[in-house]
Amino acid sequence: MALYNVDGIVIRVRNFQEADKIVVLLTRE
């Protein structure tokens, strides 16, 4: 499991593919 800290929000993902999807969603704003 990987931990990502985006704008103070810690996101836990099971794999890097999920992480990529989350990052895309967050940066899409």
Summary of the structure (lengths in Angstrom):
residues: 29
radius of gyration: 8.7
end to end distance: 25.5
largest distance: 25.5
contacts: 57
relative contact order: 0.26
helix: 45%
strand: 34%
